[in-house]
């Protein structure tokens, strides 16, 4: 059942979307951004549990780093207030820097871990930071994949 | 034969966002629909300060100190900046669930509810979550089709779910939520200071001048003073009161919405699970916390894709949408020519027609993998506002 793909390009062109799994937020620590590490049963045959948990835990760590309230965030807040928040026209906030790191991490995970297993992670920021959307692709041989990808692109936008 | 212009309409995502917001500056500015009271606020602030600079400042600068008008200018700039920042920024709107996510949630709900007898009302859609040893109920929003995160609420005026929803303020013409609460607080605080400042120096000015020339002639010389004193007097009570109220809320890490509903009022032993039980910590979290990015991608580019079953919110009156199924082939760097008229003659000549959904996959914009990188920078960029 597990399908082998070489890379993201192939995944897009020769696979079609079978299902989407949504990893929900974990609110037990309050309103900080954190996702549940519970392994969804739909991915049972597609990916190893440890790999999945590693990905989610790393993402959670990134978000925790972005939302950390400490010396640096105070400094950023006070400095910004003094400059009437105009300083954000020049520099990036810490959260934005971490979001870029997250985006690169997800891209890398997709390329190395998920695409070879016929899966694709969507950056949570595109879903309002509510869910991690994992698209599950099935290999349909050489038939066109537009129906699958068009579903993805239409839902994505 | 006749040259056919293959065009593709590129629009920004804000044009298709559901909800009752108005957008300006190509999606950079986001406000509620009713802006009348906001203009009033702006008018009152600018008007009163102009009168102050015109009537009081020349006298006070000479007779007391030039620092007075300077400080007034700084305070005025700060107030207006905070007002505009509060009014124009995204308060923390949560985007609505896309169809797959909505279906997934529906399936989960049905699985959790089990079998409902015909004719019986299904149970309310509530999720219980434990936060810091407190059970918090997450309600389902039927408009946005999501379970609202804790502290989020749906604003009926803007028709959006807003994270850490405080209240909808008509004076700033926007909701006050997670992303703009600190600017709102700084606005009320600085406005209180400005009002007190102007009021005080109006009195000082009248007193000083009356000593020289008498009260009545002072009023005749500077008629603006009367107006200023009136405005400041009435503003003082409301704005200072509001600042005090929000200072109280911040020290307890509560929102206006929670306060009004009495969510953490203490009955049934419910306590605020978000409070750090330390006033300093609470203040620091609210005022000096991280700057949350906007998760509403307003300025991302949207390509018109006619194969998509147009979601109800999206299509509006875009007639060009139906006519450019094959325009994706001009995907590369061809200059985009905005074509207002539906090129009806283009349709048959292109040949593929609207039913092209199974044609070459290369036409389609590639889904998620590259788009997070394309879109995320757009999100990141625009959140700087």
Interface residues (C-beta under 8 A of the other chain):
Chain A: X8 X11 X12 X13 X20 X21 X22 X25 X27 X28 X29 X30 X31 X66 X67 X68 X69 X73 X74 X76 X77 X78 X80 X81 X84 X85 X86 X88 X89 X92 X93 X94 X95 X96 X99 X100 X103 X104 X106 X107 X110 X115 X120 X121 X122 X123 X125 X126 X127 X128 X129 X130 X131 X133 X135 X144 X145 X146 X147 X149 X150 X152 X153 X154 X155 X156 X157
Chain B: X13 X77 X78 X81 X82 X85 X94 X95 X97 X98 X99 X100 X101 X104 X105 X129 X130 X131 X132 X136 X138 X146 X149 X150 X151 X163 X164 X182 X183 X186 X273 X274 X284 X285 X287 X288 X289 X290 X291 X292 X293 X295 X296 X297 X302 X303 X305 X307 X308 X309 X311 X357 X358 X359 X360 X361 X363 X364 X365 X366 X367 X368 X369 X370 X371 X372 X373 X375 X376 X377 X379 X380 X383 X384
